[in-house]
Amino acid sequence: MSKELELASKYFPGGVNSPVRAFKSVGCEPPFIKSAYGSKVVDVNDIEYIDYVGTWGPAILGHAEESVIEAVRRAALDGLSFGAPTLAETELAQLICEAFPVIEKMRFVSSGTEATMSAIRLARGFTNRPYIIKCDGGYHGHGDSLLVSAGSGVATLGIPGCPGIPEGIASNTLVVPFNNLEAVKNVFETHKNKIAAMIVEPVCGNMGVVNPKDGYLQGLRKLCDENGSLLIFDEVMTGFRGCFGGVSKVVNVKPDLTTLGKVVGGGMPLAVYGGRADIMSMIAPDGPVYQAGTLSGNPIAVAAGIATLKKLKSDHTFYVKLFSNSEKIEKGLIAAAKEANIKITCNRYGAMMTLFFNEEQVTDYDTAKKSDTDKFARWFRGMLNQKIYLAPSQFEAMFISGAHTDLDIERTISAAKSVFETL
């Protein structure tokens, strides 16, 4: 065990503050990062890696982007936290509404978990119904109602359930396979007039990247409408990764509520839930559904979010270059695997992708779980040795940023070729 991990393990479970950071599933120890810039992260031993974790998604502009850092610096000079309204909160809200027309009103929180659990509470309060539907392998944060059949770190660590969640809470969450409208229809029929909402990642990112089948999201909208239930899109991961907005804009499906995080805070602790004004009017102080947070709308996080979204909005070539580079990496990895006769499936949405060690097309959690996780672990360790920093899980995504260069892509594909040949 490294001296850094040994010391950290005295104070934190597993030596980390989020389970997947422990690298347990890939059979090695995590590098301890001391700095990041552009497309790179640097560990405490001064080893530099090309980074495709991107702090798990927020670093769409790259690390330490100049305009974001300057915005944070200016905001910090005026104080770190007020616990009071600011004009900057409204400015960020206006940018979010422009990007997400489906959001009429919103509430800022500090994490994706807060956003999703608050959206679920609101859906139950608005409909006065107990049940929610989620997809098998869909991860919506670690709130009690949403940790049932979760993906992400739960899948990575092979945890079948979660002690600490009473059966009475877990039983109110109904689980269906992703991309299966018939299963959703059956649940609605079985629990008629009792389902408050269905929450779904419109493009899954926490069982690995899995795209919706044609008509799937439109079908969910129709079923929710027919049954008087709300449709919640969890775009914490997908927001701004496919356009200046979300999947809802790309597919022209209007959810009732949307949750955001990651990019919207520019890498700082900020997340959002919002949607139809009549639903959001149920939130205190306008209505009886209570949710609060001292650090919600923190001025430093808001400043980072404004700078990030302004950059995405104003640079009209940003997404063209981002998607071009994402496609280059995707095609390069596929070609390298084919050359080495390694069977893979690569799923991509915009600037996020997953390389599954799987001969089948991955369309849901069941097919994702057929991936060869031992081979992924060997691939991961090989790429790390080649100074390519990937998410340490078969069930997570690679994130491409605007800071990745042609040389970064060439080095990544070259490293992949050499590692594939060893598998």
Residue pairs with C-beta under 8 A, 6 or more apart in sequence:
1 9
1 29
2 29
2 32
4 32
4 44
5 15
5 29
5 30
5 32
6 15
8 15
8 16
8 32
9 15
14 22
14 24
15 22
16 22
16 30
18 153
19 153
19 156
19 157
20 152
20 153
20 156
20 157
20 391
20 392
20 393
20 396
21 30
21 392
22 30
23 29
23 30
23 392
24 157
25 156
25 157
25 158
25 373
25 377
25 392
25 393
25 394
26 376
26 377
26 380
26 381
26 392
26 393
27 377
27 381
28 380
28 381
28 384
30 392
31 43
31 44
31 45
31 47
31 49
31 384
31 389
32 43
32 44
33 41
33 42
33 43
33 44
34 42
34 43
34 44
35 41
35 42
36 42
36 51
36 55
36 59
36 63
36 64
37 62
37 63
37 64
38 62
38 63
38 64
38 403
39 50
39 51
39 62
39 63
39 401
39 403
39 404
39 405
39 408
40 48
40 49
40 50
40 51
40 63
41 48
41 49
41 51
41 53
41 63
41 389
42 48
42 49
43 49
47 387
48 387
49 384
49 387
49 388
49 389
50 387
50 388
50 389
50 404
50 408
50 411
50 412
51 59
51 63
51 389
52 388
52 389
52 390
52 391
52 398
52 399
52 400
52 412
53 389
53 390
53 391
53 399
54 60
54 63
54 399
54 400
54 401
55 63
55 267
56 262
56 391
56 396
56 399
57 205
57 237
57 241
57 262
57 263
57 352
57 397
57 399
58 262
58 263
58 265
58 266
58 267
59 267
59 399
59 401
59 403
60 240
60 241
60 263
60 308
60 312
60 322
60 351
60 399
60 401
60 402
61 68
61 266
61 308
61 311
61 312
61 401
61 402
61 403
62 401
62 402
62 403
62 404
63 267
63 401
63 403
65 307
65 308
65 311
65 403
67 307
67 310
67 311
68 266
68 267
68 304
68 307
68 308
68 311
70 307
71 303
71 304
71 306
71 307
72 268
72 300
72 303
72 304
72 307
74 303
75 88
75 299
75 300
75 302
75 303
76 300
78 299
79 299
80 298
80 299
80 300
81 294
81 295
81 298
81 299
81 300
82 299
83 294
83 295
85 297
86 297
86 299
86 302
88 299
88 302
88 303
88 306
89 108
89 297
89 302
91 302
91 306
92 108
92 302
92 305
92 306
92 309
93 106
93 108
95 305
95 306
95 309
95 310
95 313
96 103
96 106
96 260
96 264
96 272
96 274
96 309
97 103
97 104
97 106
98 313
99 240
99 244
99 245
99 246
99 249
99 309
99 313
100 239
100 245
100 246
100 248
100 249
100 258
100 260
100 274
101 245
101 249
102 233
102 248
102 249
102 254
102 255
102 258
102 275
103 258
103 272
103 274
103 275
104 274
104 275
104 276
104 277
104 280
105 274
105 275
105 276
105 277
105 280
105 281
106 272
106 273
106 274
106 275
106 280
107 118
107 272
107 273
107 274
107 280
107 283
107 291
107 296
108 270
108 271
108 272
108 296
108 297
108 302
109 115
109 118
109 270
109 271
109 272
109 273
109 291
109 293
109 296
110 269
110 270
110 271
110 293
110 295
110 296
110 298
110 301
111 141
111 261
111 269
111 271
112 140
112 141
112 234
112 236
112 259
112 261
112 262
112 271
113 140
113 141
113 142
113 143
114 141
114 271
114 293
115 141
115 236
115 259
115 260
115 261
115 271
115 272
115 273
116 140
116 141
116 143
116 146
116 199
116 232
116 234
116 236
116 259
116 273
117 141
117 143
117 144
117 145
117 146
118 273
118 291
119 197
119 199
119 232
119 257
119 259
119 273
120 132
120 143
120 145
120 146
120 196
120 197
120 199
120 232
121 289
121 291
122 257
122 273
122 279
122 280
122 282
122 283
122 289
122 291
123 132
123 196
123 197
123 230
123 232
123 256
123 257
123 279
124 130
124 132
124 196
124 197
125 282
125 287
125 288
125 289
126 196
126 230
126 279
126 282
126 289
127 196
127 197
127 228
127 229
127 230
129 193
129 194
129 195
129 196
129 229
130 172
130 194
130 196
131 172
131 173
131 174
131 191
131 194
131 195
131 196
132 145
132 172
132 173
132 174
132 195
132 196
132 197
132 198
132 199
133 173
133 174
133 175
133 176
133 184
133 187
133 195
133 197
133 198
133 199
134 140
134 146
134 148
134 149
134 173
134 174
134 175
134 176
134 198
134 199
134 200
135 175
135 176
135 177
135 178
135 200
135 201
135 204
135 364
135 365
136 149
136 175
136 176
136 177
136 178
136 364
136 365
136 366
137 149
137 150
137 151
137 155
137 178
137 204
137 206
137 207
137 364
137 365
137 368
137 369
137 395
138 149
138 150
138 151
138 178
138 199
138 200
138 201
138 204
138 206
138 207
138 234
138 365
139 146
139 150
139 151
139 152
139 153
139 154
139 155
139 201
139 206
139 207
140 146
140 150
140 199
140 201
140 234
140 236
140 259
141 236
144 165
144 166
144 169
144 170
145 169
145 170
145 172
145 173
146 173
146 199
147 154
147 162
147 165
148 161
148 165
148 170
148 173
148 175
149 175
149 365
150 162
150 206
151 204
151 206
151 207
151 365
151 368
151 395
152 206
152 207
152 393
152 395
152 396
153 393
154 162
155 206
155 207
155 365
155 369
155 393
155 395
156 392
156 393
156 394
156 395
156 396
174 187
174 191
174 195
176 183
176 184
176 187
177 183
177 364
177 365
177 366
178 200
178 204
178 207
178 210
178 212
178 363
178 364
178 365
179 210
179 212
179 213
179 216
179 363
179 364
180 364
181 215
181 216
181 219
181 220
181 223
184 198
184 219
184 220
184 223
185 223
187 195
188 195
188 223
188 226
188 227
188 229
192 227
193 227
193 228
195 227
195 229
196 229
196 230
197 224
197 229
197 230
197 231
197 232
197 256
197 257
198 220
198 223
198 224
198 229
198 230
198 231
198 232
199 232
199 234
200 217
200 220
200 231
200 232
200 233
200 234
201 233
201 234
201 235
201 237
201 238
202 212
202 217
202 233
202 234
202 235
202 238
202 246
202 247
202 248
202 251
202 253
203 209
203 210
203 211
203 212
203 238
203 242
203 247
203 349
204 210
204 211
205 237
205 238
205 349
205 352
205 396
205 397
206 237
206 395
206 396
207 364
207 365
207 368
207 395
208 347
208 354
208 356
208 362
208 368
208 371
208 394
208 395
208 396
208 397
209 347
209 348
209 349
209 352
209 353
209 354
209 397
210 347
210 362
210 363
210 364
210 368
211 347
211 349
212 251
213 363
217 247
217 251
217 253
218 251
218 253
220 231
220 253
221 231
221 253
221 254
221 255
223 229
224 230
224 231
224 256
230 256
230 257
230 279
231 255
231 256
231 257
232 255
232 256
232 257
232 258
232 259
232 275
233 246
233 247
233 248
233 253
233 255
233 257
233 258
233 259
234 259
235 246
235 247
235 248
235 258
235 259
235 260
236 259
236 260
236 261
236 262
236 271
237 261
237 262
237 352
237 397
238 246
238 247
238 349
238 350
238 352
239 245
239 246
239 260
239 261
239 262
239 263
239 264
240 246
240 262
240 263
240 264
240 309
240 312
241 263
241 349
241 350
241 351
241 352
241 399
242 250
242 349
242 350
242 351
243 249
243 250
243 319
243 350
244 312
244 313
244 319
246 258
246 260
247 253
247 349
248 254
248 255
248 258
255 275
256 275
256 276
256 279
257 273
257 274
257 275
257 276
257 279
258 272
258 273
258 274
258 275
259 271
259 272
259 273
260 271
260 272
260 273
260 274
261 270
261 271
261 272
263 308
263 309
263 312
264 270
264 271
264 272
264 305
264 308
264 309
265 271
265 301
265 304
265 305
265 308
266 301
266 304
266 305
266 306
266 307
266 308
266 309
267 304
267 308
268 298
268 300
268 301
268 304
268 305
269 295
269 298
269 301
270 297
270 298
270 301
270 302
270 304
270 305
274 280
280 286
281 287
282 288
282 289
283 289
283 291
284 290
284 291
284 292
311 318
312 318
312 319
318 402
321 402
322 350
322 351
322 400
322 401
322 402
323 350
323 351
325 400
325 404
325 406
325 409
326 348
326 350
326 351
326 352
326 353
326 400
327 348
328 409
329 353
329 398
329 400
329 409
329 412
329 413
330 346
330 348
330 353
332 409
332 412
332 413
332 416
333 344
333 346
333 355
333 413
333 416
334 344
334 346
335 413
336 413
336 416
336 417
336 420
337 343
337 344
337 355
337 416
337 420
339 417
339 420
340 417
340 420
340 421
340 423
342 357
342 375
342 420
342 423
343 357
343 358
343 359
344 355
344 356
344 357
344 358
345 355
345 356
345 358
345 359
345 360
345 361
345 362
346 353
346 354
346 355
346 356
347 353
347 354
347 356
347 362
351 399
351 400
351 401
352 397
352 398
352 399
352 400
353 397
353 398
353 400
354 362
354 394
354 395
354 396
354 397
354 398
355 379
355 398
356 362
356 368
356 371
356 394
357 371
357 372
357 373
357 375
357 376
357 379
357 394
358 367
358 368
358 370
358 371
358 372
360 367
360 370
361 367
362 368
362 371
368 394
368 395
371 394
373 394
375 423
376 394
378 422
378 423
379 419
379 420
379 423
380 390
380 392
382 415
382 418
382 419
382 422
382 423
383 390
383 415
383 416
383 419
384 390
386 415
386 418
386 419
387 415
388 411
388 412
388 415
388 416
390 398
391 397
391 398
